[in-house]
Amino acid sequence: MSIAVVLKPAHKRRLARLAREAGCEPQDLLDDVFKFGFDFVEQDIRETGKGIAELEAGKGIPHGQVMIEARAVIARHAGKQKAAA
C-alpha cells in the first residue's frame, strides 16, 4: 500500500541535506525519519560520520583487541555470578 505524504518545504530541505550528508537519497531516510524523528536521524548521521573519520584517521581499536577486552569483561561478570550463587 502506498500513501502520499506532503512535506513542508523546510522538512524537504532538511531531508535533502541529511541525505547529502549520509550519501544517500532522501527517500532512503524516510522510514527512519518517520520512526525516530528528524533530530535522531540527524544526530545518528553526524555521529556515524565522526566515527568513520576517526577510523580513517587510525584512531580505531583493532577488532582483535576489542574481542580480548570483551571476553575479559564477560569472564569477570561470569565469575561474579558464580560467586553469588
Secondary structure, DSSP 8 states (H G I E B T S, - for coil): --------HHHHHHHHHHHHHHTS-HHHHHHHHHHH-HHHHHHHHHHHHHHHHHHHTT-S--HHHHHHHHHHHHHHHHHHHHHH-
